[in-house]
Amino acid sequence: MKRDKELGSAHTGFHDWYWQRISAVILLLTLPVLFGVLMSVYLGKVDFLTLNLWVTHPVAKLFSIILLLTIVLHTWTGLKVIIEDYVHTTGGRVLVLNVVLFVMLMMALYGINHIWAELSYDFSCLVCSKGVM
């Protein structure tokens, strides 16, 4: 091979590589916190009401959105590179990239909606209100 084929508009892969690494570092910092919370619930160190207070706090919601958007960015960057490498026709590549991007954006918006939807109504738990915990 004398020359690489279709290296993108910048003619390097640095942009994709850069965002993949940045999102990986953010995931490396945020996922242990999520797993720590899940393990504390699993081990019984945190009850449902405390978990509800943590999850409904605005800082936790912001943390969740950052985690969600980082996962979407990391996944998009990886899938984009794979699609660009293995879909050889330009029309097919554009179609597949746009479909994948649309689906991922809809999933991100759906997740953000559910993270912040808690603010619009009061949380009520049948088990908690009866004191059966």
Backbone bond lengths (Angstrom), bond angles and torsions (degrees), N, CA, C in turn:
res aa  C-N    CA-C-N  psi(-1)  N-CA   C-N-CA  omega(-1)  CA-C   N-CA-C  phi
1 M - - - 1.458 - - 1.515 109.28 -
2 K 1.287 114.90 126.08 1.456 119.04 178.03 1.518 111.92 -85.05
3 R 1.320 116.15 -36.75 1.448 120.01 -172.00 1.531 109.63 -146.15
4 D 1.344 116.32 144.51 1.458 119.76 176.78 1.524 109.78 -68.74
5 K 1.311 114.70 150.33 1.452 121.05 -178.15 1.522 110.45 -96.82
6 E 1.306 118.00 127.52 1.461 125.22 173.23 1.524 112.83 47.32
7 L 1.302 115.45 75.44 1.459 120.64 -178.99 1.525 113.22 -84.39
8 G 1.302 118.38 6.30 1.453 120.72 -179.01 1.505 111.08 94.02
9 S 1.320 116.34 179.76 1.464 119.75 -174.68 1.521 112.05 -70.05
10 A 1.317 118.08 -29.31 1.463 120.42 179.16 1.523 111.55 -88.83
11 H 1.332 117.15 -9.25 1.457 123.87 179.84 1.525 113.51 65.47
12 T 1.316 116.09 20.47 1.460 121.14 172.61 1.515 107.31 -141.13
13 G 1.292 117.06 168.60 1.452 121.11 175.47 1.521 111.96 -102.53
14 F 1.324 116.59 15.85 1.459 120.42 -173.24 1.521 112.91 -63.93
15 H 1.311 118.11 -40.81 1.461 121.36 -176.85 1.529 111.30 -59.14
16 D 1.324 116.36 -49.83 1.461 120.22 178.60 1.525 111.30 -64.50
17 W 1.320 116.03 -42.90 1.465 120.41 178.88 1.527 110.47 -60.45
18 Y 1.317 117.04 -43.31 1.460 122.75 -178.05 1.536 110.91 -61.91
19 W 1.336 117.11 -50.46 1.463 119.56 -177.60 1.528 111.73 -69.70
20 Q 1.305 117.68 -30.37 1.464 120.35 175.58 1.525 110.09 -64.61
21 R 1.329 117.36 -41.21 1.468 120.83 -179.95 1.522 111.91 -71.54
22 I 1.332 116.89 -41.34 1.471 120.19 178.51 1.520 110.18 -61.68
23 S 1.320 117.85 -46.78 1.465 120.54 179.56 1.526 110.94 -65.99
24 A 1.318 117.91 -34.04 1.466 120.35 177.68 1.527 111.06 -65.29
25 V 1.329 117.37 -39.72 1.469 120.51 178.40 1.525 110.59 -66.06
26 I 1.332 117.30 -42.01 1.469 120.09 178.38 1.528 110.35 -63.74
27 L 1.332 116.81 -41.51 1.467 120.04 177.13 1.523 111.37 -64.96
28 L 1.314 116.22 -36.92 1.462 120.83 178.16 1.526 111.18 -62.78
29 L 1.322 116.65 -31.19 1.462 120.66 -179.99 1.528 113.07 -86.98
30 T 1.326 117.91 -29.90 1.467 120.01 -174.02 1.534 114.40 -95.60
31 L 1.308 117.94 -34.04 1.468 119.42 -178.11 1.531 114.13 -63.17
32 P 1.334 120.34 -37.35 1.471 118.21 176.18 1.531 113.36 -60.85
33 V 1.325 117.36 -32.71 1.467 119.84 176.70 1.516 109.95 -65.30
34 L 1.330 116.89 -45.12 1.464 120.55 178.04 1.525 111.03 -61.43
35 F 1.315 117.33 -45.87 1.463 120.33 179.72 1.534 111.14 -65.81
36 G 1.328 117.89 -34.26 1.463 121.06 175.93 1.517 112.02 -63.19
37 V 1.320 116.51 -42.89 1.470 120.25 177.38 1.523 110.04 -65.19
38 L 1.321 117.46 -44.20 1.467 120.36 179.03 1.530 111.75 -62.41
39 M 1.317 117.35 -40.81 1.469 120.09 179.03 1.523 111.36 -68.10
40 S 1.331 117.79 -37.38 1.467 119.33 178.73 1.520 110.92 -66.31
41 V 1.331 117.45 -34.29 1.468 120.08 175.45 1.519 109.67 -70.31
42 Y 1.328 116.87 -44.60 1.457 121.46 -178.47 1.528 111.55 -61.77
43 L 1.324 116.87 -39.26 1.465 120.80 -178.73 1.528 112.81 -81.33
44 G 1.322 116.85 -3.67 1.462 120.28 176.76 1.515 114.40 83.69
45 K 1.315 118.22 13.34 1.459 120.35 -179.93 1.531 111.73 -80.51
46 V 1.327 116.52 -18.70 1.462 121.84 179.68 1.521 108.02 -125.49
47 D 1.339 117.27 128.23 1.466 119.78 178.30 1.529 110.02 -87.81
48 F 1.316 115.78 176.93 1.454 121.50 -173.67 1.527 111.88 -64.81
49 L 1.314 117.63 -42.34 1.462 120.14 -178.07 1.529 111.78 -65.26
50 T 1.318 117.16 -40.49 1.463 120.61 177.24 1.520 110.47 -65.33
51 L 1.312 116.35 -42.91 1.459 120.20 177.24 1.523 110.08 -60.99
52 N 1.334 116.79 -41.63 1.465 120.28 178.66 1.525 111.15 -62.18
53 L 1.331 117.30 -39.80 1.461 120.20 177.32 1.528 111.01 -64.43
54 W 1.320 117.39 -40.28 1.455 121.16 178.57 1.527 110.97 -64.09
55 V 1.329 115.83 -48.61 1.466 121.19 -173.13 1.527 111.71 -69.24
56 T 1.324 117.69 -33.65 1.464 120.04 -177.41 1.526 112.88 -87.05
57 H 1.306 118.66 -3.24 1.467 120.98 177.82 1.534 109.11 -71.11
58 P 1.342 117.70 139.04 1.471 119.96 -178.26 1.531 114.32 -57.73
59 V 1.325 117.98 -33.40 1.468 119.88 178.01 1.533 110.27 -66.39
60 A 1.315 116.93 -39.55 1.463 120.59 177.92 1.522 110.57 -67.40
61 K 1.315 116.52 -37.24 1.464 119.47 177.54 1.531 110.70 -65.48
62 L 1.316 116.97 -41.60 1.462 120.99 176.80 1.531 110.44 -63.12
63 F 1.338 116.33 -43.47 1.466 121.69 176.68 1.531 110.08 -59.33
64 S 1.327 117.25 -42.65 1.467 121.47 179.91 1.518 111.60 -64.55
65 I 1.328 116.44 -39.98 1.459 119.45 179.20 1.525 110.78 -67.82
66 I 1.327 116.99 -40.60 1.469 119.97 176.87 1.526 109.95 -61.10
67 L 1.319 116.57 -43.67 1.463 120.67 178.12 1.526 110.90 -62.28
68 L 1.324 117.20 -45.82 1.461 121.52 -179.81 1.530 111.49 -61.88
69 L 1.328 116.99 -47.31 1.458 120.10 -179.29 1.525 112.25 -67.27
70 T 1.321 116.59 -32.81 1.460 119.63 176.67 1.526 111.03 -68.25
71 I 1.320 116.87 -40.05 1.468 120.22 176.68 1.522 109.97 -62.86
72 V 1.331 116.54 -42.65 1.470 120.12 179.28 1.531 110.30 -64.10
73 L 1.325 117.55 -44.92 1.466 120.90 179.61 1.528 111.29 -62.10
74 H 1.319 116.24 -44.71 1.462 120.91 -179.12 1.535 110.48 -63.47
75 T 1.320 116.32 -44.25 1.462 121.15 -179.92 1.528 110.59 -66.46
76 W 1.330 116.37 -44.66 1.466 119.94 -179.88 1.525 111.48 -60.64
77 T 1.320 116.59 -44.58 1.459 119.71 -178.65 1.521 110.72 -63.09
78 G 1.314 116.67 -43.89 1.462 119.84 178.89 1.515 112.61 -64.99
79 L 1.333 116.87 -45.95 1.462 119.84 179.76 1.530 111.57 -65.67
80 K 1.325 116.77 -36.61 1.462 120.83 179.36 1.524 110.98 -60.79
81 V 1.320 116.26 -44.82 1.462 120.04 179.62 1.529 110.26 -65.25
82 I 1.319 117.13 -42.25 1.467 120.20 179.47 1.521 110.87 -63.86
83 I 1.351 116.73 -45.65 1.465 119.91 -179.83 1.524 110.69 -63.74
84 E 1.323 117.08 -42.27 1.467 119.53 179.23 1.521 111.54 -63.72
85 D 1.315 117.61 -31.08 1.461 120.81 -179.90 1.525 113.12 -78.09
86 Y 1.339 117.46 -35.58 1.455 119.56 -169.50 1.518 115.72 -110.09
87 V 1.338 119.18 -12.08 1.463 120.23 173.66 1.521 106.14 -99.88
88 H 1.313 116.39 113.47 1.457 120.37 -166.86 1.527 113.89 -89.43
89 T 1.319 118.96 -28.45 1.460 119.14 179.53 1.524 109.51 -84.18
90 T 1.317 116.01 141.42 1.464 120.66 -176.77 1.527 111.33 -64.36
91 G 1.324 117.30 -43.41 1.470 120.37 179.58 1.520 112.15 -63.06
92 G 1.322 115.86 -43.27 1.464 120.16 178.11 1.516 111.89 -64.40
93 R 1.323 115.82 -40.24 1.465 121.03 179.40 1.528 110.76 -63.58
94 V 1.328 116.34 -45.18 1.469 120.51 179.78 1.522 110.10 -63.67
95 L 1.313 117.15 -43.06 1.462 120.91 179.73 1.526 111.39 -62.38
96 V 1.313 116.58 -49.90 1.464 120.48 -177.96 1.530 110.99 -64.53
97 L 1.327 117.20 -42.84 1.469 120.18 178.90 1.526 111.48 -62.11
98 N 1.324 117.32 -42.05 1.463 120.04 179.85 1.522 112.33 -67.98
99 V 1.319 117.37 -39.03 1.466 120.46 178.01 1.529 110.00 -65.06
100 V 1.319 116.75 -46.29 1.465 120.52 -179.84 1.528 110.54 -63.29
101 L 1.329 116.94 -43.20 1.468 120.35 178.64 1.518 111.31 -62.95
102 F 1.319 117.77 -43.42 1.465 121.18 178.73 1.524 111.44 -61.84
103 V 1.315 117.22 -46.15 1.467 120.96 179.82 1.527 110.62 -62.54
104 M 1.322 117.06 -43.04 1.465 119.80 -178.99 1.527 111.57 -67.72
105 L 1.331 117.95 -38.43 1.456 120.18 176.64 1.523 111.47 -65.49
106 M 1.328 117.73 -39.62 1.463 120.65 177.95 1.540 110.70 -64.96
107 M 1.324 116.24 -39.97 1.465 118.99 177.67 1.521 110.73 -65.56
108 A 1.337 117.52 -39.38 1.466 120.83 178.50 1.525 110.87 -65.32
109 L 1.320 117.19 -43.97 1.468 120.02 178.11 1.521 111.78 -64.33
110 Y 1.317 116.75 -39.26 1.466 121.42 176.47 1.528 110.26 -61.86
111 G 1.318 116.94 -44.21 1.459 120.56 179.16 1.520 112.32 -65.36
112 I 1.331 117.30 -43.50 1.462 120.87 178.81 1.521 110.22 -63.87
113 N 1.321 116.94 -40.24 1.467 120.61 177.44 1.520 110.75 -59.34
114 H 1.312 117.40 -43.59 1.461 120.13 -179.10 1.522 112.65 -73.66
115 I 1.308 117.43 -28.72 1.466 119.43 176.97 1.526 110.20 -68.50
116 W 1.330 117.76 -43.13 1.464 121.20 -176.04 1.517 113.59 -92.70
117 A 1.325 119.30 -8.02 1.467 121.69 -178.69 1.520 111.21 -63.83
118 E 1.294 117.14 -24.84 1.463 121.69 -179.79 1.525 111.49 -59.30
119 L 1.323 118.16 -27.81 1.456 121.14 -177.57 1.525 112.39 -70.81
120 S 1.323 118.56 -20.36 1.453 120.88 -174.56 1.527 113.36 -87.96
121 Y 1.301 118.72 -9.37 1.454 119.94 178.72 1.518 109.61 -146.88
122 D 1.323 115.56 157.61 1.463 120.92 178.10 1.520 109.32 -78.44
123 F 1.313 115.21 138.38 1.457 120.27 178.57 1.522 108.94 -77.79
124 S 1.307 116.54 131.75 1.454 120.14 176.05 1.521 108.49 -133.94
125 C 1.298 114.26 135.34 1.462 120.67 -178.85 1.506 107.36 -125.33
126 L 1.324 116.69 123.45 1.465 120.02 -178.14 1.524 111.50 -61.69
127 V 1.315 115.41 -40.70 1.459 119.29 -179.07 1.539 109.81 -67.00
128 C 1.338 116.54 -40.65 1.463 120.28 -177.70 1.528 111.69 -69.86
129 S 1.335 116.78 -38.21 1.466 119.32 -176.95 1.516 111.70 -71.20
130 K 1.317 118.38 -24.85 1.464 121.34 177.90 1.520 112.05 -87.58
131 G 1.324 116.84 -8.54 1.458 120.82 -179.83 1.504 113.56 71.00
132 V 1.315 118.63 30.90 1.458 123.39 -176.59 1.507 111.95 -89.73
133 M 1.280 119.32 -1.30 1.448 121.18 -177.39 1.474 110.11 -60.68
